[in-house]
Amino acid sequence: MHRYLYSIFVLFLYIFNVLMVHGEIQCHVLHYTTRDGLASNNVHDIVEDQHGFIWLATHYGISRFDGCSFRNYDEAHFPEMKRNDTYHAFRLPDGEISFGGSNFTLYSYDSREHSFHDISGFVGEESCNSDITGCSIQPDGDCLLSSTGMGVFAYDKADGSFHPICTNIKDKKVLKIFKDFKNRYWIGCYSGVYIVDKEGNTLFDYRNKINELINNILQIDPQHILLCSNVGSLWFAELNNEGEILKVEKISTPFHSVSAICRSYDKNILLGTSGDGLWYLSYVNGEFSFEKIQPINKVDASISKVSSIYVDSKQRAWISTNDNGVWCLNSMSETKSFSSIDLGIPKSVGTSFCPCGDGRMLLGTDGAGLILLDSNNNVLKHWTVKDGLPSNNVLDVEAYQQGYMLSFWGGNPVCLSLEDFKLHPLVTNKLPTPANTVKDICRLGDNSYLLSTGGYGVYM
């Protein structure tokens, strides 16, 4: 039975790799938790440094991943961190990996000294009542830092420090900041979005219309912007080429509460939710489409409560969660999948497969006989006991002479010719009749074959 389950897994990985069912994308994932050395399963943010290390801000310190193992950092060993719960990780324009969180903790990592140093000197002591809510690089290259209570800051490359901007804004509780191509600043706050100039003078106000917190803002392109709410909806803003805001409207989605958003390697969008998992969003010809991303190789865990998404230099998508560690999706592993039932194949256990040229594939099943698929996964031929198979329980398929050898549970092996689709008994003078079961067929280097049987040993 274990062999059958393994065959099912391999079958889906190998064959059903480019199609989709029910709006889902199934893909290979790597999953890391505290069992693998991660500091905490509650991971808040992710960033990659210039050396390719992945840094993770967790609720119990910082983890650095080198591709094989984690190295953890906490306040007990690095007092400059001030506290262990770290909510934001980002890379400054000078390349320094930095972290931020509650009480305006803000510090960078010095790889040469293997230490952290505080970089919050640009604010006064009153900042301890504020929290950092994020730091991001804008489309024009500006690095902007947002906070609750202290407003917005821009990074100055000349002196390597942050300086306040938009100082006239009255509501200093900023959850997200975005700068559009007209040099206007979109402020995401607890009641929606409003737009200001560099001094902070209000130009447009959509708080009454949205009336829910906006914690993420992402530009699809210069004319289209997504506004995300961790406790509500997904909103969409459309601008014309002159920068005039044409509309701000709610988008109908199959999920609720967008907690994270990031552009994927193919320029489409990855969306994380606070309970509905991970989604793939595409915007084509004015239409949105959503597909849920499901791990194909993980059955003991799921991606549910997403806290952040980060795409690294190798086009891998890293997904942090509030309770289940961090997940890594390799861009080459993403596959749209479907069930064999959608091909018209009766519900059954897949047991074996064998490529047979021109993109075709022979599929052996435990109960539904043998099936031949073309390169587009269309069923070309289906054999059962009615067509001469000794049993509908096919265990193995192997190329043999000018055709293919088939083994069964409850019947002697037979040979199949794809030239005329006919079945022929395997000529032998030593196998008992009936042999009942030939479990495996192994082709050796000298073109001889080993057949393992159920109860009759191994034959060559």
C-alpha positions in Angstrom: 0.0 0.0 0.0 2.9 2.4 0.8 4.2 1.8 -2.7 0.8 2.7 -4.2 0.6 6.0 -2.2 4.1 6.9 -3.3 3.1 6.2 -6.9 0.2 8.5 -6.6 2.4 11.3 -5.3 5.0 10.8 -8.1 2.3 10.5 -10.7 0.8 13.9 -9.9 4.2 15.5 -9.6 5.4 14.2 -12.9 2.4 14.4 -15.1 -0.2 16.9 -13.8 2.1 19.9 -13.8 0.7 22.6 -15.9 -3.1 22.5 -15.5 -5.5 24.0 -12.9 -8.6 22.9 -11.1 -11.2 25.0 -9.2 -9.0 28.1 -9.1 -6.1 26.5 -7.2 -2.4 26.5 -7.9 -0.6 23.5 -6.4 3.1 23.8 -5.9 6.1 22.4 -4.1 7.0 24.1 -0.9 9.8 24.1 1.7 8.5 24.5 5.3 10.6 25.6 8.2 9.5 25.7 11.9 11.2 25.7 15.3 11.9 22.0 14.7 14.3 23.1 12.0 15.9 25.7 14.2 13.7 28.8 13.5 13.6 31.1 16.6 9.8 31.2 16.6 6.8 29.9 14.5 5.4 33.4 14.8 7.3 35.1 11.9 6.5 38.7 11.2 8.7 39.8 8.3 11.4 38.6 5.9 14.3 40.2 3.9 17.4 39.1 2.0 20.8 40.6 2.5 23.4 41.3 -0.2 25.1 37.9 0.5 22.0 35.9 -0.1 21.1 35.2 3.6 17.4 35.3 4.5 16.6 37.2 7.7 13.4 36.6 9.5 11.9 38.9 12.2 10.1 36.7 14.7 8.2 37.1 17.9 11.2 35.6 19.9 14.2 37.1 18.1 15.8 37.2 14.7 16.7 34.2 12.6 19.2 34.1 9.7 18.9 31.3 7.2 21.9 30.3 5.0 20.0 27.7 2.9 20.7 24.9 5.3 20.4 26.0 8.9 19.3 28.9 11.1 21.4 31.2 13.3 19.3 33.0 15.9 19.8 36.3 17.6 18.0 37.5 20.8 18.2 40.3 23.3 20.0 38.2 25.9 23.0 37.8 23.6 22.6 41.1 21.7 21.3 43.8 24.1 21.3 46.4 21.3 18.1 44.6 20.0 16.3 46.0 23.2 13.5 43.4 22.8 12.9 40.1 21.2 9.6 40.7 19.4 10.7 42.0 16.0 8.0 43.0 13.5 9.8 44.5 10.5 12.9 43.5 8.5 14.2 45.6 5.7 17.3 46.5 3.7 18.4 50.1 3.7 19.7 51.8 0.5 23.3 51.4 1.9 22.8 47.6 2.0 22.4 47.4 5.8 19.9 44.9 7.1 17.7 46.6 9.6 14.9 45.7 12.0 12.1 47.6 13.7 9.2 47.1 16.0 7.4 48.3 19.1 8.5 51.4 21.1 10.3 52.6 18.0 13.1 50.0 18.3 15.2 50.5 15.2 18.6 48.9 14.6 20.9 47.6 11.9 23.2 44.5 11.7 26.9 45.0 11.2 28.2 41.9 9.5 31.9 42.9 10.1 31.4 43.2 13.8 28.7 40.6 14.1 26.7 43.0 16.2 23.7 45.3 16.1 23.6 49.1 16.5 20.8 51.5 17.2 19.8 53.8 14.3 16.8 55.6 16.0 18.8 58.7 17.0 16.9 60.9 14.6 13.9 60.9 17.0 13.6 61.9 20.6 12.6 60.0 23.7 8.9 60.6 23.0 9.2 58.0 20.2 9.1 55.2 22.8 5.3 55.5 22.7 5.2 54.8 19.0 5.7 51.7 16.9 7.4 51.3 13.6 4.9 50.0 11.0 7.2 49.4 8.1 10.0 50.6 5.8 9.8 50.3 2.0 11.5 51.3 -1.2 9.3 53.4 -3.4 9.0 53.2 -7.3 11.3 56.2 -7.6 13.9 54.7 -5.2 13.0 56.7 -2.1 13.2 54.7 1.2 10.3 55.7 3.5 9.7 54.7 7.1 6.2 54.8 8.7 5.2 54.7 12.3 2.3 55.1 14.7 2.6 58.4 16.5 5.7 59.8 14.8 4.5 60.0 11.2 6.7 59.4 8.1 10.5 59.6 7.5 12.6 59.5 4.4 16.1 58.0 4.3 18.9 60.4 3.2 21.7 58.5 1.5 24.1 61.4 2.1 24.1 61.2 5.9 22.8 57.7 6.2 19.8 58.7 8.4 16.1 59.3 8.3 14.5 62.7 8.3 10.8 63.6 8.8 8.6 64.4 5.8 4.8 65.1 5.5 5.1 66.9 8.8 1.8 68.7 8.5 -0.3 65.5 8.6 -2.6 65.6 11.7 -3.0 61.9 12.1 0.5 60.6 12.9 -0.6 57.0 13.1 0.6 55.8 9.8 0.3 52.1 8.9 1.6 52.3 5.3 3.1 55.0 3.0 3.3 54.9 -0.8 4.6 57.5 -3.2 3.0 57.7 -6.6 4.4 59.1 -9.9 3.0 62.5 -9.2 5.1 62.7 -6.0 2.0 62.4 -3.8 2.0 60.4 -0.6 -0.7 57.9 0.0 -1.2 57.4 3.8 -2.7 54.2 4.9 -4.2 54.6 8.4 -6.7 53.0 10.8 -9.7 54.5 8.9 -8.6 54.2 5.3 -6.4 56.3 3.0 -5.7 59.9 2.4 -3.3 61.6 0.0 -0.9 64.4 0.9 1.9 66.4 -0.6 5.5 66.3 0.7 4.7 68.8 3.4 1.7 66.7 4.5 -1.1 68.9 3.2 -4.2 66.9 2.4 -5.0 66.6 -1.3 -7.6 63.9 -1.3 -9.3 62.0 1.5 -10.9 58.6 1.1 -11.2 57.7 4.8 -15.0 58.2 4.9 -15.5 56.0 1.8 -13.2 53.2 2.9 -13.8 53.3 6.6 -11.4 50.4 7.5 -7.7 50.3 8.2 -5.4 50.1 5.3 -2.1 48.3 6.2 -0.7 47.6 2.7 -0.5 49.6 -0.5 1.0 48.1 -3.7 1.3 49.6 -7.2 0.3 47.2 -10.0 1.5 49.8 -12.5 1.6 53.6 -12.3 -2.1 53.9 -13.1 -3.4 51.1 -10.8 -2.9 50.8 -7.1 -4.1 48.1 -4.6 -5.2 49.1 -1.0 -5.3 46.3 1.4 -7.1 45.9 4.8 -6.0 43.3 7.3 -9.5 43.4 8.9 -11.6 44.1 5.8 -11.5 44.3 2.1 -9.3 44.8 -0.9 -9.6 48.2 -2.6 -8.5 49.4 -6.1 -7.5 52.9 -7.2 -7.3 53.8 -10.9 -5.4 56.9 -12.2 -5.1 58.3 -15.7 -1.8 59.2 -17.4 -1.9 62.7 -15.9 -2.3 61.3 -12.4 -6.0 62.2 -11.9 -7.6 59.7 -9.6 -10.5 58.3 -11.5 -11.9 55.9 -8.9 -11.4 54.1 -5.6 -13.6 51.1 -5.3 -13.9 47.8 -3.4 -12.9 44.6 -5.2 -15.0 41.5 -4.9 -12.7 38.7 -3.6 -13.1 35.0 -2.6 -11.2 35.8 0.7 -11.3 38.3 3.5 -8.7 40.3 5.4 -5.5 40.9 3.3 -2.5 40.8 5.6 0.3 40.8 3.1 0.9 41.7 -0.5 3.9 41.4 -2.8 4.8 41.3 -6.5 5.7 37.8 -7.6 8.6 36.9 -9.9 6.3 37.0 -13.0 5.1 40.5 -12.1 1.7 39.3 -10.9 0.7 39.6 -7.3 0.9 37.3 -4.3 -1.7 38.0 -1.6 -1.6 36.7 2.0 -4.7 36.7 4.2 -5.4 36.4 8.0 -7.1 33.1 7.7 -7.8 32.3 4.1 -4.3 31.4 3.1 -2.2 32.5 0.1 -3.5 33.7 -3.2 -2.2 34.5 -6.7 -3.7 37.6 -8.3 -3.5 38.6 -11.9 -4.9 41.8 -13.5 -5.4 41.5 -17.2 -7.5 43.8 -19.5 -9.2 45.4 -16.5 -10.2 42.1 -14.9 -9.0 40.6 -11.7 -8.6 36.8 -11.2 -7.7 34.9 -8.1 -6.3 31.5 -7.6 -5.5 29.9 -4.2 -2.1 28.5 -3.7 -1.9 25.1 -2.0 1.2 23.1 -1.0 1.1 19.8 -3.0 3.8 18.1 -0.9 2.6 19.0 2.6 -0.3 17.2 4.2 0.5 17.8 7.9 0.4 21.7 7.7 -1.2 24.5 5.7 -0.6 28.1 4.9 -3.3 30.0 6.7 -2.5 33.1 8.6 0.0 34.9 6.5 1.9 37.8 8.0 4.3 38.8 5.2 5.5 37.8 1.7 9.0 38.4 0.3 10.4 37.5 -3.1 14.2 37.0 -3.1 16.9 37.4 -5.8 16.4 33.8 -6.8 12.7 34.4 -7.5 11.7 32.3 -4.5 8.6 33.5 -2.6 9.0 33.4 1.2 5.8 33.4 3.2 5.8 34.0 6.9 2.9 33.0 9.1 1.6 33.9 12.6 1.6 30.3 13.9 3.2 28.0 11.4 6.7 29.1 10.7 7.9 30.2 7.2 7.3 28.7 3.8 9.3 28.9 0.6 7.9 28.6 -2.9 10.4 28.1 -5.6 9.3 29.9 -8.8 10.2 26.8 -10.8 8.1 24.6 -8.7 4.8 26.4 -9.2 2.5 24.1 -11.0 -1.2 24.3 -11.9 -2.7 20.9 -11.2 -5.9 19.0 -11.7 -7.4 15.7 -10.7 -7.2 12.6 -13.0 -11.0 12.4 -12.6 -11.2 15.6 -14.8 -9.6 13.5 -17.6 -12.5 11.0 -17.5 -10.4 8.5 -15.7 -12.4 6.5 -13.1 -11.7 7.2 -9.5 -8.8 4.8 -8.6 -5.4 4.6 -7.1 -2.5 5.4 -9.5 0.2 2.7 -9.3 2.7 3.3 -12.2 3.5 5.4 -15.2 5.7 5.0 -18.2 6.6 7.5 -20.9 6.1 6.1 -24.4 7.3 8.7 -26.9 5.7 11.7 -28.5 4.7 13.0 -25.1 2.4 10.1 -24.5 2.2 8.3 -21.1 0.9 4.9 -20.0 -0.8 5.0 -16.6 -1.3 1.9 -14.5 -4.2 2.0 -12.0 -5.3 -0.2 -9.1 -8.8 -1.0 -10.3 -9.3 0.9 -13.5 -6.9 -0.9 -15.8 -4.4 0.8 -18.1 -4.7 4.2 -19.7 -2.8 5.9 -22.5 -2.6 9.7 -22.5 -1.4 12.0 -25.2 0.9 15.0 -24.7 -2.1 17.2 -23.7 -3.3 14.6 -21.2 -6.2 13.5 -23.3 -7.2 9.8 -23.0 -6.2 8.0 -26.2 -7.0 4.4 -25.1 -8.3 2.6 -22.0 -7.8 -1.1 -21.5 -9.6 -3.2 -18.9 -10.3 -6.9 -18.4 -12.9 -6.5 -21.2 -10.1 -5.7 -23.6 -7.9 -8.6 -22.6 -6.1 -7.5 -19.4 -5.8 -10.4 -16.9 -6.7 -7.9 -14.1 -7.7 -4.3 -13.7 -5.1 -4.0 -11.0 -2.0 -2.9 -12.9 1.1 -2.8 -10.7 4.0 -1.9 -13.1 4.7 -0.8 -16.7 8.1 -1.1 -18.3 9.4 -0.8 -21.9 10.0 -4.2 -23.3 11.4 -5.1 -26.8 9.1 -3.2 -29.3 6.4 -2.6 -26.7 5.7 -2.6 -23.0 5.5 -5.3 -20.3 2.6 -5.0 -17.8 2.4 -6.7 -14.4 -0.8 -7.3 -12.3 -2.2 -8.1 -9.0 -3.9 -11.4 -9.8 -2.6 -12.4 -13.3 0.5 -13.2 -15.3 2.4 -10.4 -17.1 1.4 -9.5 -20.6 3.0 -7.4 -23.4 1.4 -4.5 -25.1 2.1 -3.2 -28.6 1.2 0.5 -29.2 1.4 -0.1 -33.0 -1.9 -2.1 -33.0 -2.9 -1.7 -29.3 -3.0 -5.4 -28.9 -2.1 -7.4 -25.8 0.0 -10.6 -25.9 1.0 -13.1 -23.2 4.6 -12.9 -22.0 6.4 -16.0 -23.4 8.1 -17.8 -20.5 8.8 -21.4 -19.6 9.5 -20.9 -15.9 6.9 -18.7 -14.3 4.1 -20.8 -12.6 0.7 -20.5 -14.1 -0.9 -18.5 -12.7 1.8 -16.4 -11.1 -0.9 -14.5 -9.2 1.2 -11.3 -8.8 4.3 -9.8 -10.4 4.9 -6.7 -8.3 7.8 -5.0 -9.9 9.6 -5.1 -13.3 13.2 -4.0 -13.4 15.1 -3.5 -16.7 18.8 -4.2 -16.3 21.7 -2.8 -18.3 22.1 -5.8 -20.5 18.4 -5.5 -21.5 17.4 -8.5 -19.3 14.6 -8.1 -16.8 14.0 -9.0 -13.2 10.4 -9.8 -12.1 9.6 -9.8 -8.4 6.5 -11.9 -7.6 4.1 -12.3 -4.7 5.1 -15.7 -3.3 7.2 -17.1 -6.1 10.5 -15.2 -5.6 12.3 -13.3 -8.3 12.6 -14.3 -11.9 15.0 -13.2 -14.7 
